[in-house]
């Protein structure tokens, strides 16, 4: 017999841990970026889609200035703080408490002395490049804003999540992850302009032609707070300054000849990746999703050779997937580890997963974890799971 569904489970956990019913249940998805890597912090375009893995939050207001946040995995070990100390949060709770801090800074969290009880749970894999942190931030942001009676647009909530991660967690992320988690629609990717935050849906149409996307987590870990990521961002700023443009999204291929060495390679990746985003959008709108694979593989080559953020385990997954029937593959996320996105005919999925595992064993890499992901809808309030009976 199967257990309770995830929403019933988190409502029950809240009730048992807090001693009352939650006022609301909310969820937000993880995401994977189809194309547009390292274009976000260069004010360019990205094309993520939300996935069918979600973070869930059960929430209720308190009558004092205390905030508790619990993981459903350890509900008897709450992190307890006060509203004045939210910005000092550390560890996993910083994503939730930092979001509450950012909501209060934006005037979206109700009365000044309004405390909260929060219980969080989810099935977005941690550390796999699927934005489990943004899913948590967006679920908390939507929960607190709605229960506070605020009615912010979702772009505002995305900015709240980014500020939490930048200023409290200390990770120098852009806004793509939060925007995707809040704005994506079922079956579509989100074409997001990271300068203006204007966005539009782009239908993927993968199922209709027998395609699927796999995310292969190499289990080679990376940390976005480390020097490699910061060095790439600094190089992009230096390149845009040298070219006299506000950001590398404004650079053209003809300008690249004015740069040399490392700066030229870093800028070339951003310029060509921005062009790839728009080509992929054109292909999808023309009903040519199968032709997107070549752009993904070109993106990986650029990330490997020009931006130099790949790793042997990532390259091995890409090579092996292509050898066993994939249409395209590329690393996703900041790089230096993490996951590979594979576009493949659904019929070839299992053989690709098996081949990737064999290659990892042969090369002495960690055993990868591969999963199919499907384009899902964004953050939402859930209903129907709050009461006994």
C-alpha positions in Angstrom: 0.0 0.0 0.0 1.4 3.4 -0.9 1.8 6.1 1.6 -0.1 9.5 1.7 0.4 11.9 -1.1 3.1 14.6 -0.5 0.6 17.3 0.4 -1.3 15.2 2.9 2.0 14.2 4.4 3.3 17.7 4.9 0.0 18.9 6.3 0.1 16.0 8.8 3.7 16.7 9.7 2.8 20.4 10.3 -0.2 19.4 12.5 1.9 17.0 14.6 4.9 19.3 15.0 3.1 22.6 15.5 -0.1 21.5 17.1 -2.6 23.1 14.7 -3.5 23.1 11.0 -1.5 25.0 8.5 -3.3 28.0 7.0 -2.0 27.1 3.5 0.0 24.6 1.4 2.1 25.9 -1.4 4.6 24.4 -3.8 7.2 25.5 -6.3 9.2 23.5 -8.9 12.8 23.0 -9.6 14.0 23.9 -13.1 16.4 22.9 -15.8 17.8 25.4 -18.3 17.4 24.2 -21.9 19.8 26.7 -23.3 21.4 30.0 -22.2 24.3 29.2 -19.8 26.1 32.1 -18.2 24.0 34.5 -20.3 21.9 35.5 -17.2 24.6 37.4 -15.4 25.5 39.1 -18.7 21.9 40.5 -18.9 21.1 38.2 -21.8 18.4 35.6 -22.5 17.8 32.2 -21.0 15.3 29.4 -21.8 14.5 27.3 -18.7 11.6 25.1 -18.0 10.1 24.0 -14.7 10.3 20.3 -13.9 8.0 17.8 -12.3 9.9 17.9 -9.0 8.6 20.3 -6.3 9.4 21.9 -3.0 6.3 22.1 -0.7 5.7 24.5 2.2 3.0 24.3 4.9 2.6 27.7 6.6 0.7 29.5 9.3 1.0 32.9 11.0 1.9 33.3 14.6 0.9 35.8 17.2 4.4 36.8 18.1 7.7 37.7 16.4 9.1 34.2 16.4 9.8 32.2 13.2 10.2 28.5 13.1 11.2 26.5 10.1 11.2 22.7 10.0 12.3 20.1 7.5 9.7 17.4 7.2 12.6 15.0 7.4 13.4 16.2 11.0 10.2 18.0 12.3 11.4 17.7 15.9 14.5 19.8 15.1 13.2 23.2 14.2 15.3 26.2 13.5 13.8 29.0 15.7 14.7 32.7 15.4 13.1 36.1 15.6 12.1 38.5 12.9 15.0 40.8 13.8 17.6 38.0 13.3 16.4 36.6 9.9 19.3 38.0 8.0 21.8 36.1 10.2 20.4 32.7 9.2 22.9 30.1 8.1 22.7 26.6 6.7 19.7 25.1 4.9 17.3 27.4 6.8 18.9 30.5 5.3 17.0 29.9 2.1 13.6 30.1 3.8 14.5 32.6 6.5 16.4 34.8 4.0 13.3 34.8 1.8 11.1 36.0 4.7 13.7 38.7 5.4 13.6 39.8 1.8 9.8 39.8 1.7 9.8 42.0 4.8 12.3 44.4 3.2 10.0 44.6 0.2 6.9 45.2 2.4 5.3 41.9 1.3 5.2 40.0 4.6 2.3 41.4 6.6 2.5 43.3 9.9 5.9 44.2 11.3 5.6 41.8 14.2 4.1 38.9 12.3 5.8 35.6 13.1 5.5 32.3 11.1 5.6 28.6 11.4 6.9 26.9 8.3 7.4 23.2 7.4 9.2 22.4 4.2 9.6 19.2 2.2 10.3 18.3 -1.4 11.6 16.0 -4.0 13.8 18.3 -6.0 17.2 16.6 -5.8 19.8 18.6 -3.9 23.0 19.6 -5.6 22.0 18.3 -9.0 21.7 21.6 -10.8 17.9 21.6 -10.7 17.5 24.6 -8.4 16.2 23.0 -5.2 17.2 26.3 -3.4 15.1 28.5 -5.7 12.1 26.1 -5.4 12.3 26.5 -1.6 12.6 30.3 -1.9 9.7 30.6 -4.3 7.4 28.3 -2.3 8.1 30.3 0.9 7.7 33.6 -0.9 4.4 32.7 -2.4 3.1 31.3 0.9 4.1 34.3 3.1 2.9 36.9 0.5 -0.5 35.3 0.0 -1.2 34.6 3.6 -0.1 38.1 4.4 -2.7 39.4 2.0 -0.2 40.9 -0.4 -0.8 40.5 -4.1 2.6 41.0 -5.7 3.3 40.1 -9.3 5.5 37.1 -9.7 8.4 39.1 -11.0 8.5 40.8 -7.6 8.6 37.5 -5.8 11.4 36.4 -8.1 13.4 39.4 -7.1 12.7 38.6 -3.5 14.1 35.1 -3.9 17.2 36.3 -5.7 17.9 38.9 -2.9 17.6 36.2 -0.3 20.2 34.1 -2.1 22.5 37.0 -2.8 22.4 38.8 0.5 21.6 36.1 3.1 22.9 32.8 1.6 25.8 34.6 -0.1 25.5 33.0 -3.5 26.0 35.4 -6.5 23.1 34.0 -8.6 21.0 35.7 -11.2 17.3 35.7 -11.4 16.7 32.9 -13.8 16.0 30.1 -11.3 13.4 32.1 -9.3 11.7 33.4 -12.4 11.4 29.9 -13.9 10.0 28.5 -10.7 7.4 31.2 -10.4 6.5 31.9 -14.1 6.8 28.7 -16.1 3.7 27.0 -17.6 3.0 23.3 -18.2 4.6 22.0 -21.3 6.5 25.2 -22.1 9.9 26.8 -21.6 10.2 30.4 -20.5 12.1 32.8 -22.7 13.4 35.3 -20.1 15.2 38.6 -20.8 17.4 38.9 -17.8 17.8 42.6 -18.2 14.2 43.7 -18.4 12.6 40.5 -16.9 10.2 40.4 -19.8 9.2 36.8 -20.5 7.1 34.7 -22.9 6.2 31.1 -23.1 7.7 28.9 -25.7 5.9 25.5 -26.3 8.3 22.6 -26.2 6.3 20.0 -27.9 8.6 17.1 -27.0 6.1 14.4 -26.0 4.2 14.9 -29.3 7.3 13.7 -31.3 8.5 11.1 -28.9 11.3 13.1 -27.3 12.3 13.4 -23.7 14.9 15.2 -21.6 17.2 13.4 -19.1 19.1 15.1 -16.4 22.3 13.1 -15.5 23.7 14.1 -12.2 27.4 13.3 -12.2 27.6 13.6 -8.5 30.7 15.6 -8.9 29.9 18.5 -6.6 30.6 22.2 -7.2 30.0 25.3 -5.1 28.8 28.5 -6.7 30.5 30.5 -4.0 34.0 29.3 -5.1 36.5 31.3 -7.1 35.9 29.7 -10.5 32.4 31.1 -10.9 33.4 34.5 -9.6 36.4 34.6 -11.9 34.1 33.9 -14.9 31.8 36.7 -13.9 34.7 39.1 -13.4 36.1 38.2 -16.8 32.7 39.0 -18.4 32.6 42.4 -16.7 36.1 43.1 -17.9 35.3 42.1 -21.4 32.2 44.3 -21.6 34.1 47.2 -20.2 36.9 46.7 -22.8 34.3 46.6 -25.6 32.4 49.7 -24.2 29.1 47.9 -23.9 26.8 47.8 -20.9 26.9 44.0 -20.8 28.1 41.2 -23.1 24.5 40.7 -24.4 25.1 43.9 -26.3 28.4 42.6 -27.9 28.4 41.4 -31.5 30.6 38.7 -33.1 32.5 41.4 -35.0 33.6 43.0 -31.7 35.3 39.9 -30.4 38.4 40.6 -32.5 39.1 43.6 -30.2 39.7 41.2 -27.3 42.6 38.8 -26.7 43.3 35.6 -24.9 41.0 34.6 -22.0 38.7 37.6 -22.3 38.1 36.9 -25.9 37.2 33.2 -25.1 34.9 34.2 -22.3 33.1 36.8 -24.3 32.9 34.5 -27.3 31.0 32.0 -25.3 28.4 34.5 -24.1 27.9 36.1 -27.6 27.5 32.7 -29.3 25.3 31.3 -26.5 23.0 34.3 -26.7 22.6 33.5 -30.4 21.9 29.9 -29.6 19.1 30.8 -27.3 17.3 32.6 -30.1 18.0 29.9 -32.6 16.4 27.3 -30.3 13.4 29.5 -29.8 13.0 29.7 -33.6 13.3 25.9 -34.0 10.7 25.2 -31.3 8.3 27.7 -32.7 8.7 26.1 -36.1 7.9 22.6 -34.6 11.5 21.4 -35.1 12.3 20.3 -31.5 14.4 17.4 -32.8 16.8 20.0 -34.4 17.5 21.6 -31.0 20.0 18.9 -30.1 22.7 20.3 -32.2 22.5 23.6 -30.4 22.7 21.9 -27.1 25.9 20.1 -28.1 27.4 23.3 -29.5 26.6 25.0 -26.2 28.6 22.3 -24.3 31.6 22.7 -26.6 31.6 26.4 -26.0 31.2 25.9 -22.2 34.1 23.4 -22.3 36.5 25.2 -24.6 35.7 29.0 -24.3 34.2 29.4 -20.9 36.2 26.4 -19.4 33.7 25.3 -16.8 33.3 21.7 -17.8 34.9 18.7 -16.0 35.9 15.2 -17.2 32.8 13.6 -15.7 30.6 16.0 -17.6 32.4 15.6 -20.9 32.1 11.8 -20.5 28.4 12.0 -20.1 28.0 14.2 -23.1 30.2 12.0 -25.3 28.5 8.7 -24.2 25.0 10.0 -24.6 25.7 11.2 -28.2 27.3 7.8 -29.0 24.1 6.0 -27.9 21.4 7.9 -29.7 21.0 11.3 -28.0 20.2 14.2 -30.2 22.2 16.6 -28.1 23.6 17.1 -24.6 25.3 19.8 -22.6 26.3 20.6 -19.0 23.8 22.7 -17.1 24.4 25.2 -14.3 27.5 27.0 -13.2 29.8 24.2 -14.3 32.8 22.5 -12.7 30.5 19.5 -11.8 26.8 19.0 -11.4 24.5 17.7 -14.2 24.2 17.2 -17.9 20.9 17.7 -19.9 20.3 15.2 -22.6 17.7 15.5 -25.4 16.9 12.1 -26.7 14.3 10.0 -28.4 12.3 8.5 -25.5 13.0 5.0 -26.9 16.8 5.5 -26.4 16.6 6.8 -22.8 17.3 3.5 -21.0 20.3 2.6 -23.1 21.8 6.0 -22.7 21.4 5.8 -18.9 23.0 2.3 -18.9 25.9 3.4 -21.1 26.6 6.5 -19.0 26.8 4.4 -15.9 29.2 2.0 -17.5 31.4 4.9 -18.7 31.5 6.4 -15.3 32.6 3.1 -13.8 35.3 2.6 -16.4 36.6 6.2 -15.9 36.5 6.0 -12.1 33.9 8.7 -11.7 31.1 8.6 -9.1 28.1 6.6 -10.2 25.8 9.1 -11.9 22.1 9.4 -11.1 19.9 9.9 -14.2 16.3 10.9 -14.3 13.8 11.9 -16.9 12.3 15.4 -16.3 9.1 16.8 -17.8 8.1 20.4 -18.3 5.7 21.5 -15.4 3.8 24.5 -14.2 5.2 27.1 -11.8 4.6 27.9 -8.1 1.1 27.6 -6.9 -1.2 27.4 -3.8 -2.4 23.8 -3.2 -5.8 23.0 -1.8 -7.8 20.2 -0.3 -5.2 18.8 2.2 -5.5 21.0 5.3 -8.1 19.2 7.5 -8.6 15.8 9.1 -11.1 13.4 7.6 
